[in-house]
């Protein structure tokens, strides 16, 4: 067992540790197991039957997360099974949030959100590749729009398609589809996206050819 989970459990009260055990679907299996071990160290008795049930629940939790991930669809991925309230779990932007921001703002914006997720894992080298993908896709889309008079509807469809590699390939490769995580709030990202969009709209309106007439 990871020492971090043991140390965190040692700082909890008995009531907090029982909360982990009694509501174990909301927490990481490692945190639940550490809570049980800490309670036992404090003299709390668990019957063999209770320990077996907890062990089976944790085994099922780990297996279910991966199984649900592999059977998920693009827009309605059952991410809920991987979302916990455990403070020991990393806070990630969800796939759905990354998809929405990629469509609203750009695939580059969505790739930065995914890169922030990757930065909370042991695979930090993936940050560069994720951002390079988002940058390359966005620049390519801009060039396509400039030289082929791409309409906004088709551009939106291409942005949707551009999220597939991020949510399927890059997420699987650098985060893993069986990883449990806390949901990271989107409000800061939304404010930044809206602010950037407002600046771009202002620049386009102010410096468009019509403004010089």
PASEBA-1860 file (N, C-alpha, C; in nm, 3 decimals):
! residues 213
1> XXXXXXXX> 0.084/-0.119/0.000/0.000/0.000/0.000/0.088/0.125/0.000 ~ 0.050/0.224/-0.078/0.124/0.350/-0.086/0.130/0.417/0.051 ~ 0.251/0.462/0.088/0.269/0.526/0.219/0.186/0.653/0.232 ~ 0.161/0.723/0.120/0.081/0.846/0.125/-0.060/0.818/0.178 ~ -0.117/0.706/0.136/-0.252/0.671/0.182/-0.249/0.633/0.331 ~ -0.145/0.564/0.373/-0.132/0.529/0.515/-0.120/0.654/0.601 ~ -0.036/0.747/0.555/-0.015/0.870/0.633/-0.141/0.954/0.638 ~ -0.213/0.960/0.527/-0.336/1.039/0.525/-0.441/0.977/0.617
9> XXXXXXXX> -0.449/0.845/0.617/-0.546/0.776/0.703/-0.512/0.798/0.850 ~ -0.383/0.801/0.883/-0.342/0.818/1.022/-0.383/0.952/1.079 ~ -0.407/1.051/0.992/-0.445/1.185/1.036/-0.596/1.201/1.052 ~ -0.672/1.100/1.010/-0.818/1.108/1.016/-0.870/1.062/1.151 ~ -0.987/1.114/1.186/-1.055/1.066/1.307/-1.121/0.932/1.279 ~ -1.162/0.865/1.384/-1.233/0.737/1.365/-1.359/0.758/1.280 ~ -1.429/0.866/1.307/-1.553/0.894/1.232/-1.525/0.913/1.084 ~ -1.418/0.985/1.053/-1.383/1.007/0.913/-1.342/0.877/0.845
17> XXXXXXXX> -1.270/0.794/0.916/-1.228/0.666/0.858/-1.348/0.575/0.833 ~ -1.444/0.575/0.926/-1.566/0.497/0.905/-1.645/0.551/0.785 ~ -1.636/0.681/0.761/-1.702/0.740/0.646/-1.645/0.681/0.517 ~ -1.513/0.665/0.513/-1.449/0.604/0.396/-1.500/0.461/0.374 ~ -1.513/0.387/0.484/-1.553/0.246/0.473/-1.701/0.233/0.439 ~ -1.785/0.312/0.507/-1.929/0.301/0.488/-1.976/0.356/0.353 ~ -1.904/0.454/0.299/-1.941/0.513/0.170/-1.828/0.491/0.070 ~ -1.781/0.369/0.063/-1.659/0.340/-0.012/-1.671/0.358/-0.163
25> XXXXXXXX> -1.795/0.366/-0.214/-1.811/0.389/-0.358/-1.766/0.529/-0.398 ~ -1.750/0.619/-0.301/-1.711/0.757/-0.330/-1.560/0.780/-0.321 ~ -1.486/0.675/-0.282/-1.344/0.695/-0.254/-1.257/0.596/-0.330 ~ -1.130/0.629/-0.337/-1.034/0.541/-0.402/-1.023/0.410/-0.323 ~ -1.008/0.298/-0.392/-0.989/0.171/-0.320/-0.871/0.176/-0.223 ~ -0.763/0.245/-0.265/-0.645/0.256/-0.178/-0.677/0.331/-0.048 ~ -0.762/0.433/-0.059/-0.801/0.509/0.061/-0.888/0.426/0.154 ~ -0.979/0.348/0.096/-1.066/0.262/0.177/-0.983/0.156/0.248
33> XXXXXXXX> -0.891/0.095/0.174/-0.806/-0.009/0.234/-0.718/0.048/0.344 ~ -0.668/0.171/0.322/-0.586/0.235/0.426/-0.671/0.269/0.548 ~ -0.797/0.308/0.525/-0.886/0.339/0.636/-0.914/0.215/0.720 ~ -0.937/0.104/0.654/-0.962/-0.022/0.726/-0.839/-0.060/0.808 ~ -0.722/-0.052/0.746/-0.598/-0.088/0.816/-0.574/0.002/0.936 ~ -0.602/0.132/0.922/-0.581/0.226/1.031/-0.679/0.200/1.145 ~ -0.804/0.171/1.110/-0.903/0.140/1.214/-0.863/0.014/1.290 ~ -0.811/-0.085/1.219/-0.765/-0.207/1.285/-0.648/-0.177/1.379
41> XXXXXXXX> -0.559/-0.088/1.334/-0.447/-0.049/1.419/-0.494/0.018/1.548 ~ -0.612/0.085/1.539/-0.666/0.154/1.655/-0.755/0.064/1.741 ~ -0.759/-0.064/1.705/-0.832/-0.160/1.787/-0.975/-0.185/1.743 ~ -1.016/-0.128/1.629/-1.151/-0.152/1.577/-1.154/-0.290/1.511 ~ -1.250/-0.371/1.551/-1.258/-0.509/1.499/-1.350/-0.516/1.377 ~ -1.302/-0.584/1.274/-1.384/-0.618/1.158/-1.392/-0.768/1.150 ~ -1.511/-0.818/1.128/-1.526/-0.963/1.113/-1.467/-1.006/0.979 ~ -1.439/-1.134/0.966/-1.387/-1.187/0.840/-1.487/-1.160/0.726
49> XXXXXXXX> -1.615/-1.171/0.759/-1.717/-1.146/0.657/-1.713/-1.002/0.609 ~ -1.698/-0.906/0.704/-1.691/-0.764/0.667/-1.569/-0.736/0.581 ~ -1.455/-0.794/0.619/-1.333/-0.774/0.543/-1.344/-0.832/0.403 ~ -1.410/-0.947/0.392/-1.428/-1.009/0.260/-1.518/-0.924/0.171 ~ -1.625/-0.870/0.231/-1.716/-0.784/0.153/-1.644/-0.660/0.103 ~ -1.566/-0.597/0.192/-1.492/-0.477/0.153/-1.392/-0.509/0.043 ~ -1.320/-0.620/0.060/-1.221/-0.661/-0.040/-1.287/-0.687/-0.175 ~ -1.402/-0.754/-0.175/-1.474/-0.782/-0.299/-1.524/-0.653/-0.364
57> XXXXXXXX> -1.572/-0.561/-0.279/-1.619/-0.433/-0.331/-1.506/-0.356/-0.398 ~ -1.390/-0.357/-0.338/-1.275/-0.285/-0.395/-1.225/-0.350/-0.523 ~ -1.230/-0.482/-0.525/-1.192/-0.553/-0.647/-1.288/-0.522/-0.760 ~ -1.417/-0.522/-0.728/-1.519/-0.489/-0.828/-1.507/-0.344/-0.874 ~ -1.471/-0.255/-0.780/-1.455/-0.113/-0.813/-1.345/-0.094/-0.916 ~ -1.236/-0.163/-0.895/-1.123/-0.152/-0.989/-1.159/-0.212/-1.125 ~ -1.226/-0.326/-1.123/-1.261/-0.393/-1.248/-1.369/-0.317/-1.324 ~ -1.469/-0.267/-1.252/-1.581/-0.198/-1.315/-1.536/-0.071/-1.385
65> XXXXXXXX> -1.443/0.000/-1.325/-1.394/0.124/-1.384/-1.337/0.099/-1.523 ~ -1.253/-0.001/-1.536/-1.194/-0.031/-1.666/-1.295/-0.085/-1.764 ~ -1.386/-0.172/-1.717/-1.486/-0.231/-1.806/-1.581/-0.126/-1.860 ~ -1.626/-0.035/-1.774/-1.715/0.071/-1.818/-1.646/0.162/-1.916 ~ -1.517/0.189/-1.894/-1.443/0.277/-1.983/-1.434/0.219/-2.122 ~ -1.409/0.088/-2.130/-1.391/0.025/-2.261/-1.520/0.017/-2.339 ~ -1.635/0.024/-2.272/-1.763/0.012/-2.341/-1.831/0.147/-2.360 ~ -1.763/0.255/-2.328/-1.825/0.387/-2.332/-1.838/0.439/-2.473
73> XXXXXXXX> -1.939/0.524/-2.496/-1.955/0.594/-2.622/-1.893/0.731/-2.609 ~ -1.882/0.802/-2.724/-1.809/0.929/-2.725/-1.877/1.035/-2.641 ~ -2.004/1.062/-2.669/-2.071/1.172/-2.600/-2.127/1.130/-2.464 ~ -2.162/1.004/-2.448/-2.229/0.962/-2.326/-2.144/0.859/-2.250 ~ -2.018/0.886/-2.244/-1.925/0.801/-2.171/-1.965/0.798/-2.024 ~ -1.987/0.678/-1.968/-2.028/0.671/-1.828/-1.913/0.701/-1.733 ~ -1.869/0.826/-1.733/-1.756/0.867/-1.651/-1.787/0.861/-1.501 ~ -1.915/0.862/-1.468/-1.953/0.868/-1.326/-1.887/0.757/-1.245
81> XXXXXXXX> -1.867/0.642/-1.304/-1.812/0.529/-1.230/-1.668/0.556/-1.190 ~ -1.602/0.649/-1.257/-1.462/0.680/-1.227/-1.446/0.806/-1.144 ~ -1.556/0.873/-1.113/-1.550/0.999/-1.040/-1.575/0.976/-0.891 ~ -1.480/1.023/-0.811/-1.488/1.002/-0.666/-1.476/1.136/-0.595 ~ -1.499/1.133/-0.465/-1.487/1.254/-0.383/-1.359/1.253/-0.300 ~ -1.278/1.154/-0.322/-1.158/1.132/-0.242/-1.055/1.243/-0.265 ~ -1.010/1.307/-0.157/-0.910/1.413/-0.169/-0.776/1.360/-0.217 ~ -0.757/1.229/-0.210/-0.632/1.170/-0.257/-0.631/1.146/-0.407
89> XXXXXXXX> -0.746/1.161/-0.472/-0.754/1.140/-0.616/-0.719/1.269/-0.689 ~ -0.657/1.259/-0.807/-0.627/1.380/-0.884/-0.754/1.444/-0.936 ~ -0.752/1.576/-0.949/-0.867/1.650/-1.001/-0.849/1.670/-1.152 ~ -0.937/1.612/-1.232/-0.928/1.619/-1.378/-1.048/1.693/-1.436 ~ -1.024/1.762/-1.547/-1.135/1.803/-1.632/-1.190/1.676/-1.696 ~ -1.321/1.662/-1.702/-1.381/1.541/-1.759/-1.369/1.541/-1.911 ~ -1.387/1.424/-1.971/-1.387/1.414/-2.116/-1.496/1.501/-2.176 ~ -1.611/1.503/-2.111/-1.722/1.583/-2.161/-1.688/1.731/-2.160
97> XXXXXXXX> -1.620/1.777/-2.053/-1.580/1.918/-2.045/-1.479/1.950/-2.154 ~ -1.383/1.862/-2.175/-1.282/1.885/-2.279/-1.347/1.892/-2.416 ~ -1.444/1.804/-2.440/-1.515/1.805/-2.568/-1.591/1.936/-2.587 ~ -1.663/1.979/-2.484/-1.743/2.101/-2.493/-1.655/2.224/-2.518 ~ -1.543/2.234/-2.447/-1.455/2.350/-2.463/-1.384/2.347/-2.597 ~ -1.355/2.228/-2.648/-1.293/2.217/-2.780/-1.388/2.267/-2.888 ~ -1.516/2.237/-2.872/-1.616/2.281/-2.970/-1.642/2.430/-2.957 ~ -1.654/2.479/-2.835/-1.686/2.620/-2.813/-1.571/2.714/-2.847
105> XXXXXXXX> -1.449/2.673/-2.812/-1.335/2.763/-2.827/-1.237/2.715/-2.934 ~ -1.178/2.600/-2.914/-1.089/2.540/-3.014/-1.035/2.409/-2.959 ~ -0.987/2.325/-3.050/-0.925/2.199/-3.007/-0.797/2.229/-2.929 ~ -0.729/2.339/-2.962/-0.611/2.379/-2.886/-0.648/2.406/-2.740 ~ -0.759/2.475/-2.718/-0.804/2.503/-2.581/-0.832/2.373/-2.508 ~ -0.902/2.282/-2.576/-0.931/2.152/-2.514/-0.806/2.073/-2.486 ~ -0.707/2.083/-2.576/-0.582/2.009/-2.554/-0.506/2.061/-2.433 ~ -0.516/2.192/-2.407/-0.450/2.248/-2.288/-0.517/2.194/-2.162
113> XXXXXXXX> -0.650/2.182/-2.164/-0.720/2.123/-2.050/-0.676/1.979/-2.026 ~ -0.664/1.903/-2.136/-0.620/1.765/-2.123/-0.475/1.760/-2.073 ~ -0.392/1.852/-2.122/-0.252/1.856/-2.079/-0.242/1.884/-1.928 ~ -0.332/1.967/-1.876/-0.336/1.993/-1.732/-0.367/1.863/-1.656 ~ -0.459/1.784/-1.712/-0.487/1.653/-1.652/-0.362/1.565/-1.652 ~ -0.298/1.557/-1.768/-0.180/1.471/-1.783/-0.070/1.514/-1.685 ~ -0.062/1.645/-1.659/0.038/1.696/-1.567/0.021/1.647/-1.425 ~ -0.094/1.591/-1.393/-0.120/1.538/-1.259/-0.094/1.388/-1.251
121> XXXXXXXX> -0.039/1.331/-1.358/-0.007/1.189/-1.361/0.145/1.170/-1.363 ~ 0.185/1.045/-1.370/0.328/1.015/-1.378/0.378/1.026/-1.522 ~ 0.290/1.052/-1.617/0.328/1.058/-1.759/0.335/1.203/-1.809 ~ 0.409/1.286/-1.738/0.413/1.429/-1.772/0.475/1.457/-1.908 ~ 0.552/1.361/-1.960/0.610/1.380/-2.093/0.502/1.392/-2.200 ~ 0.382/1.342/-2.168/0.273/1.350/-2.264/0.216/1.489/-2.281 ~ 0.248/1.581/-2.190/0.196/1.717/-2.199/0.231/1.779/-2.333 ~ 0.357/1.766/-2.373/0.404/1.827/-2.497/0.329/1.771/-2.617
129> XXXXXXXX> 0.311/1.641/-2.621/0.245/1.578/-2.736/0.099/1.618/-2.746 ~ 0.034/1.628/-2.631/-0.108/1.667/-2.631/-0.124/1.810/-2.683 ~ -0.040/1.902/-2.636/-0.050/2.041/-2.679/-0.009/2.056/-2.826 ~ 0.093/1.981/-2.867/0.134/1.986/-3.009/0.020/1.939/-3.099 ~ -0.051/1.836/-3.055/-0.165/1.790/-3.134/-0.270/1.900/-3.145 ~ -0.306/1.961/-3.032/-0.407/2.066/-3.034/-0.365/2.185/-3.119 ~ -0.237/2.224/-3.107/-0.186/2.336/-3.186/-0.187/2.303/-3.334 ~ -0.138/2.183/-3.369/-0.134/2.143/-3.509/-0.273/2.135/-3.570
137> XXXXXXXX> -0.367/2.078/-3.496/-0.503/2.066/-3.548/-0.565/2.203/-3.569 ~ -0.548/2.293/-3.472/-0.609/2.426/-3.480/-0.548/2.508/-3.593 ~ -0.416/2.504/-3.607/-0.350/2.577/-3.716/-0.395/2.521/-3.851 ~ -0.402/2.388/-3.861/-0.448/2.326/-3.984/-0.590/2.366/-4.019 ~ -0.676/2.373/-3.918/-0.815/2.413/-3.941/-0.823/2.559/-3.986 ~ -0.740/2.644/-3.929/-0.738/2.785/-3.967/-0.690/2.802/-4.111 ~ -0.590/2.726/-4.149/-0.540/2.732/-4.287/-0.644/2.682/-4.384 ~ -0.712/2.574/-4.345/-0.819/2.520/-4.430/-0.931/2.621/-4.448
145> XXXXXXXX> -0.965/2.690/-4.340/-1.070/2.791/-4.347/-1.029/2.908/-4.435 ~ -0.902/2.944/-4.432/-0.854/3.058/-4.509/-0.849/3.030/-4.658 ~ -0.808/2.910/-4.695/-0.786/2.880/-4.837/-0.902/2.808/-4.905 ~ -0.996/2.759/-4.826/-1.107/2.687/-4.889/-1.243/2.745/-4.851 ~ -1.244/2.863/-4.787/-1.369/2.927/-4.747/-1.457/2.832/-4.666 ~ -1.396/2.769/-4.566/-1.465/2.674/-4.480/-1.577/2.743/-4.403 ~ -1.699/2.689/-4.413/-1.810/2.752/-4.340/-1.809/2.708/-4.194 ~ -1.879/2.784/-4.111/-1.875/2.761/-3.967/-1.933/2.625/-3.929
153> XXXXXXXX> -2.033/2.579/-4.002/-2.094/2.449/-3.971/-1.996/2.335/-3.989 ~ -1.923/2.336/-4.100/-1.825/2.230/-4.124/-1.709/2.243/-4.026 ~ -1.672/2.367/-3.993/-1.567/2.387/-3.895/-1.604/2.330/-3.760 ~ -1.730/2.342/-3.722/-1.779/2.287/-3.596/-1.770/2.135/-3.598 ~ -1.809/2.075/-3.711/-1.802/1.929/-3.724/-1.657/1.882/-3.711 ~ -1.564/1.954/-3.776/-1.424/1.916/-3.769/-1.370/1.930/-3.627 ~ -1.417/2.031/-3.554/-1.375/2.045/-3.414/-1.423/1.927/-3.331 ~ -1.546/1.883/-3.358/-1.598/1.765/-3.288/-1.510/1.644/-3.316
161> XXXXXXXX> -1.478/1.625/-3.443/-1.393/1.511/-3.481/-1.255/1.524/-3.419 ~ -1.209/1.648/-3.404/-1.076/1.670/-3.347/-1.064/1.631/-3.202 ~ -1.176/1.617/-3.133/-1.170/1.577/-2.992/-1.155/1.425/-2.976 ~ -1.184/1.349/-3.081/-1.174/1.204/-3.071/-1.035/1.156/-3.030 ~ -0.928/1.199/-3.099/-0.794/1.153/-3.059/-0.760/1.190/-2.915 ~ -0.808/1.306/-2.868/-0.776/1.347/-2.730/-0.845/1.256/-2.629 ~ -0.975/1.232/-2.650/-1.052/1.155/-2.552/-1.033/1.005/-2.565 ~ -0.984/0.960/-2.678/-0.968/0.816/-2.699/-0.821/0.777/-2.692
169> XXXXXXXX> -0.737/0.839/-2.776/-0.596/0.798/-2.780/-0.514/0.859/-2.666 ~ -0.511/0.993/-2.659/-0.422/1.058/-2.562/-0.465/1.031/-2.418 ~ -0.596/1.033/-2.391/-0.643/1.004/-2.254/-0.603/0.863/-2.216 ~ -0.628/0.767/-2.304/-0.593/0.628/-2.275/-0.444/0.610/-2.253 ~ -0.364/0.677/-2.336/-0.218/0.658/-2.333/-0.154/0.721/-2.210 ~ -0.195/0.843/-2.176/-0.124/0.917/-2.072/-0.196/0.921/-1.937 ~ -0.326/0.895/-1.935/-0.401/0.895/-1.809/-0.448/0.755/-1.775 ~ -0.505/0.687/-1.872/-0.558/0.553/-1.849/-0.707/0.558/-1.822
177> XXXXXXXX> -0.781/0.474/-1.890/-0.926/0.480/-1.880/-0.981/0.417/-1.752 ~ -0.894/0.357/-1.673/-0.942/0.296/-1.548/-0.903/0.380/-1.427 ~ -0.849/0.500/-1.449/-0.805/0.583/-1.336/-0.924/0.654/-1.273 ~ -0.932/0.648/-1.142/-1.037/0.720/-1.068/-0.990/0.862/-1.039 ~ -1.083/0.957/-1.044/-1.044/1.098/-1.028/-1.158/1.181/-0.972 ~ -1.122/1.299/-0.918/-1.221/1.399/-0.879/-1.249/1.489/-0.999 ~ -1.370/1.542/-1.003/-1.407/1.633/-1.112/-1.354/1.773/-1.083 ~ -1.277/1.826/-1.176/-1.223/1.961/-1.160/-1.325/2.063/-1.209
185> XXXXXXXX> -1.355/2.167/-1.132/-1.451/2.270/-1.177/-1.405/2.338/-1.305 ~ -1.502/2.377/-1.388/-1.469/2.434/-1.519/-1.473/2.586/-1.520 ~ -1.508/2.651/-1.409/-1.540/2.794/-1.413/-1.420/2.879/-1.451 ~ -1.302/2.847/-1.400/-1.184/2.925/-1.436/-1.155/2.911/-1.585 ~ -1.164/2.788/-1.636/-1.141/2.765/-1.779/-1.245/2.839/-1.862 ~ -1.369/2.841/-1.816/-1.475/2.910/-1.889/-1.450/3.060/-1.896 ~ -1.409/3.117/-1.783/-1.380/3.261/-1.779/-1.265/3.295/-1.874 ~ -1.161/3.212/-1.872/-1.046/3.236/-1.960/-1.089/3.225/-2.107
193> XXXXXXXX> -1.167/3.122/-2.137/-1.213/3.103/-2.275/-1.297/3.219/-2.324 ~ -1.389/3.266/-2.241/-1.475/3.379/-2.278/-1.392/3.507/-2.294 ~ -1.294/3.526/-2.205/-1.210/3.645/-2.213/-1.128/3.645/-2.342 ~ -1.070/3.532/-2.377/-0.992/3.523/-2.501/-1.082/3.547/-2.622 ~ -1.202/3.487/-2.618/-1.296/3.505/-2.729/-1.336/3.651/-2.743 ~ -1.359/3.719/-2.631/-1.397/3.861/-2.635/-1.286/3.946/-2.696 ~ -1.161/3.916/-2.659/-1.047/3.991/-2.714/-1.035/3.968/-2.864 ~ -1.050/3.842/-2.906/-1.039/3.810/-3.049/-1.150/3.877/-3.129
201> XXXXXXXX> -1.271/3.876/-3.075/-1.383/3.941/-3.144/-1.358/4.091/-3.155 ~ -1.307/4.151/-3.048/-1.277/4.295/-3.050/-1.173/4.327/-3.157 ~ -1.067/4.246/-3.164/-0.961/4.269/-3.263/-1.015/4.255/-3.404 ~ -1.097/4.150/-3.426/-1.153/4.126/-3.560/-1.243/4.242/-3.603 ~ -1.327/4.286/-3.512/-1.418/4.396/-3.544/-1.342/4.527/-3.566 ~ -1.245/4.554/-3.480/-1.172/4.682/-3.485/-1.083/4.691/-3.609 ~ -1.022/4.579/-3.647/-0.924/4.584/-3.755/-0.972/4.516/-3.883 ~ -1.101/4.489/-3.892/-1.154/4.434/-4.017/-1.151/4.540/-4.125
209> XXXXX> -1.143/4.503/-4.255/-1.137/4.601/-4.363/-1.252/4.701/-4.360 ~ -1.371/4.656/-4.317/-1.486/4.745/-4.314/-1.466/4.862/-4.219 ~ -1.383/4.841/-4.113/-1.365/4.947/-4.014/-1.284/5.064/-4.066 ~ -1.215/5.043/-4.181/-1.132/5.148/-4.238/-1.207/5.229/-4.344 ~ -1.329/5.187/-4.373/-1.406/5.258/-4.476/-1.467/5.387/-4.420
END
